[in-house]
């Protein structure tokens, strides 16, 4: 399986890796078929995602898509981040092998889960 240079960069040097202890929203998603588990933590101020971190237990593609997904939503409004798609993540990584597209879907679901958690905690 061949990965793009961009995928390998994000795998070897993941951006936003770690945990936010006092996160405003936490998303946890997993894929029972492949065993990947992903946590997305967001810190929100004035409806803007000021900080985002991830902890992913999985393959090269799972880690790379987590890294890229967090990069794509950092500094965005909550509404903008909700529109993140797995296709956008894969394109930003210059493609993923078809068998690994589910990893980008996990990121999309994880971001949405973290935002839903934030919105539930901050219902107006």
Residue frames as qw, qx, qy, qz and C-alpha x, y, z in Angstrom:
[[0.000, 0.890, 0.455, 0.000, 0.00, 0.00, 0.00],
 [0.455, 0.212, 0.009, 0.865, 1.51, 3.30, -1.07],
 [0.169, -0.835, -0.407, 0.329, 0.87, 6.50, 0.86],
 [0.334, 0.854, 0.050, 0.396, 1.42, 10.05, -0.38],
 [0.451, 0.261, -0.389, 0.759, 4.29, 12.13, 0.99],
 [0.316, -0.488, 0.087, -0.809, 1.70, 14.25, 2.80],
 [0.865, -0.369, -0.237, -0.243, 0.27, 11.19, 4.59],
 [0.818, -0.014, -0.361, 0.448, 3.74, 10.11, 5.67],
 [0.165, 0.435, -0.256, 0.847, 4.59, 13.63, 6.90],
 [0.541, -0.480, 0.057, -0.689, 1.50, 13.71, 9.12],
 [0.929, -0.228, -0.290, -0.026, 2.14, 10.18, 10.33],
 [0.716, 0.106, -0.342, 0.599, 5.79, 10.80, 11.23],
 [0.177, 0.005, -0.293, 0.940, 5.18, 14.32, 12.63],
 [0.139, -0.655, -0.719, -0.185, 1.54, 14.47, 13.70],
 [0.021, -0.355, 0.088, -0.930, 0.15, 17.93, 14.37],
 [0.536, -0.379, 0.078, -0.750, -2.04, 18.59, 17.44],
 [0.702, -0.104, -0.704, 0.033, -1.33, 15.23, 19.04],
 [0.136, 0.103, -0.659, 0.733, -2.23, 15.04, 22.71],
 [0.271, -0.605, -0.749, 0.013, -5.09, 15.64, 25.10],
 [0.104, -0.489, 0.081, -0.862, -6.83, 18.80, 26.31],
 [0.191, -0.145, -0.846, 0.476, -7.56, 18.18, 29.99],
 [0.185, 0.467, 0.493, -0.710, -10.29, 20.84, 30.26],
 [0.067, 0.130, 0.700, 0.700, -11.75, 20.30, 26.79],
 [0.435, 0.174, 0.165, -0.868, -15.04, 21.97, 25.94],
 [0.871, 0.237, -0.015, -0.430, -15.98, 19.00, 23.76],
 [0.280, -0.399, 0.865, 0.120, -14.72, 15.44, 23.43],
 [0.824, 0.296, -0.175, -0.451, -15.49, 13.05, 20.62],
 [0.388, -0.344, 0.853, 0.050, -14.69, 9.35, 20.71],
 [0.820, 0.379, -0.107, -0.415, -15.15, 7.17, 17.65],
 [0.384, -0.399, 0.821, 0.140, -13.90, 3.78, 16.63],
 [0.704, 0.326, -0.433, -0.460, -14.06, 1.23, 13.89],
 [0.791, -0.306, 0.491, -0.201, -14.56, -2.29, 15.28],
 [0.911, 0.411, 0.011, 0.019, -13.49, -3.85, 11.96],
 [0.617, 0.572, -0.320, 0.435, -9.97, -2.42, 11.93],
 [0.690, -0.427, -0.399, 0.427, -9.63, -1.57, 15.63],
 [0.271, 0.350, -0.067, 0.894, -8.86, 2.14, 15.18],
 [0.312, -0.769, -0.516, 0.214, -9.95, 4.35, 18.09],
 [0.304, 0.406, 0.056, 0.860, -9.87, 8.13, 17.92],
 [0.253, -0.741, -0.464, 0.414, -10.42, 10.85, 20.53],
 [0.266, 0.540, 0.170, 0.780, -10.85, 14.47, 19.41],
 [0.331, -0.620, -0.446, 0.554, -10.66, 17.27, 22.01],
 [0.236, 0.632, 0.259, 0.692, -11.74, 20.84, 21.26],
 [0.253, -0.487, -0.361, 0.754, -11.39, 24.13, 23.11],
 [0.165, 0.658, 0.525, 0.515, -13.88, 26.74, 21.94],
 [0.171, -0.487, -0.290, 0.806, -14.00, 30.49, 22.58],
 [0.318, 0.538, 0.001, -0.781, -16.62, 32.77, 21.01],
 [0.842, 0.392, 0.275, -0.249, -17.73, 29.86, 18.79],
 [0.516, 0.710, -0.477, -0.029, -14.22, 29.50, 17.33],
 [0.967, -0.176, -0.077, 0.168, -12.16, 26.35, 17.80],
 [0.083, -0.923, 0.373, -0.054, -9.11, 27.83, 19.45],
 [0.108, -0.508, 0.855, -0.012, -7.40, 24.52, 20.11],
 [0.935, 0.093, -0.070, -0.336, -7.88, 20.95, 19.02],
 [0.118, -0.522, 0.844, -0.021, -5.95, 17.81, 19.88],
 [0.890, 0.076, -0.266, -0.363, -6.28, 14.13, 19.13],
 [0.378, -0.401, 0.831, -0.075, -5.27, 10.77, 20.51],
 [0.826, 0.307, -0.229, -0.413, -5.52, 8.02, 17.92],
 [0.523, -0.322, 0.789, 0.015, -4.74, 4.37, 18.36],
 [0.806, 0.488, 0.289, -0.170, -4.49, 2.94, 14.87],
 [0.793, 0.219, 0.330, 0.463, -2.66, 2.62, 11.60],
 [0.374, -0.077, 0.218, 0.898, -0.63, 5.09, 9.53],
 [0.050, -0.465, -0.505, -0.725, -3.74, 6.43, 7.78],
 [0.428, -0.740, -0.519, -0.002, -5.69, 6.81, 11.04],
 [0.494, -0.548, -0.121, 0.664, -2.93, 8.92, 12.60],
 [0.266, 0.031, 0.353, 0.897, -2.33, 10.98, 9.45],
 [0.145, -0.589, -0.568, -0.556, -6.03, 11.72, 8.94],
 [0.461, -0.737, -0.426, 0.252, -6.40, 12.71, 12.61],
 [0.439, -0.365, 0.058, 0.819, -3.50, 15.11, 12.26],
 [0.104, 0.197, 0.469, 0.855, -4.81, 16.63, 9.03],
 [0.256, -0.668, -0.643, -0.272, -8.41, 16.80, 10.27],
 [0.426, -0.713, -0.322, 0.455, -7.39, 18.77, 13.34],
 [0.326, -0.198, 0.230, 0.895, -5.33, 21.12, 11.19],
 [0.006, 0.387, 0.612, 0.690, -8.34, 21.75, 8.96],
 [0.334, -0.753, -0.533, -0.194, -10.66, 22.79, 11.82],
 [0.504, -0.432, -0.271, 0.697, -8.25, 24.73, 14.04],
 [0.098, -0.247, 0.056, 0.962, -9.21, 28.42, 14.02],
 [0.205, -0.294, -0.658, -0.662, -12.53, 27.73, 12.30],
 [0.527, -0.222, 0.221, -0.790, -15.98, 28.47, 13.68],
 [0.489, -0.004, 0.826, -0.280, -17.95, 25.58, 15.11],
 [0.706, 0.538, 0.252, -0.385, -20.29, 25.76, 12.10],
 [0.445, 0.700, -0.516, -0.216, -17.38, 25.67, 9.64],
 [0.119, -0.392, 0.905, -0.111, -15.85, 22.69, 11.45],
 [0.654, 0.181, 0.624, -0.388, -19.17, 20.84, 11.30],
 [0.717, 0.616, -0.044, -0.323, -18.95, 20.93, 7.52],
 [0.095, -0.579, 0.790, 0.176, -15.64, 18.99, 7.48],
 [0.929, 0.204, -0.036, -0.308, -15.92, 15.95, 5.22],
 [0.809, -0.274, 0.459, 0.244, -13.83, 12.84, 4.94],
 [0.698, 0.580, 0.247, 0.340, -13.29, 13.73, 1.27],
 [0.067, 0.958, -0.157, 0.229, -11.76, 17.10, 2.26],
 [0.610, -0.647, 0.454, 0.047, -9.41, 15.33, 4.69],
 [0.843, 0.094, 0.447, 0.284, -8.34, 12.78, 2.05],
 [0.514, 0.786, 0.130, 0.318, -7.82, 15.51, -0.56],
 [0.182, -0.937, 0.273, -0.121, -5.72, 17.57, 1.87],
 [0.673, -0.457, 0.566, 0.135, -3.53, 14.49, 2.33],
 [0.291, 0.541, -0.610, -0.501, -3.18, 14.16, -1.46],
 [0.771, 0.091, -0.493, -0.393, -5.23, 10.98, -1.44],
 [0.525, -0.347, 0.717, -0.299, -5.66, 7.78, 0.51],
 [0.121, 0.063, -0.949, -0.284, -5.72, 4.18, -0.68],
 [0.571, -0.287, -0.410, -0.651, -9.36, 3.06, -1.11],
 [0.695, -0.277, -0.653, 0.119, -8.97, 0.54, 1.73],
 [0.402, -0.203, -0.449, 0.772, -8.04, 3.41, 4.09],
 [0.129, -0.459, -0.259, -0.840, -10.80, 5.91, 3.26],
 [0.586, -0.617, -0.515, -0.099, -12.64, 4.76, 6.40],
 [0.544, -0.268, -0.315, 0.730, -9.92, 6.50, 8.44],
 [0.039, 0.158, 0.100, 0.982, -10.89, 9.88, 7.01],
 [0.484, -0.509, -0.500, -0.506, -14.51, 9.07, 7.81],
 [0.628, -0.446, -0.520, 0.368, -13.52, 8.42, 11.44],
 [0.293, -0.084, -0.142, 0.942, -12.03, 11.92, 11.63],
 [0.253, -0.341, -0.347, -0.836, -15.21, 13.47, 10.22],
 [0.636, -0.512, -0.543, -0.197, -17.29, 11.54, 12.76],
 [0.600, -0.297, -0.428, 0.607, -14.89, 12.37, 15.61],
 [0.108, 0.100, -0.013, 0.989, -14.99, 16.11, 14.90],
 [0.443, -0.414, -0.403, -0.686, -18.79, 16.05, 14.72],
 [0.691, -0.432, -0.570, 0.109, -18.95, 14.04, 17.95],
 [0.442, -0.175, -0.326, 0.817, -16.69, 16.55, 19.77],
 [0.109, -0.192, -0.133, -0.966, -18.78, 19.47, 18.51],
 [0.574, -0.455, -0.535, -0.420, -22.03, 17.74, 19.49],
 [0.625, -0.371, -0.527, 0.439, -20.57, 17.22, 22.98],
 [0.228, -0.033, -0.133, 0.964, -19.63, 20.92, 23.14],
 [0.307, -0.307, -0.325, -0.840, -23.08, 22.04, 21.96],
 [0.634, -0.458, -0.612, -0.113, -24.82, 19.73, 24.45],
 [0.541, -0.334, -0.429, 0.642, -22.75, 21.16, 27.32],
 [0.123, -0.231, -0.037, 0.964, -23.37, 24.73, 26.14],
 [0.033, 0.582, 0.734, 0.350, -27.03, 24.64, 25.11],
 [0.022, 0.039, -0.135, 0.990, -28.40, 28.16, 25.13]]
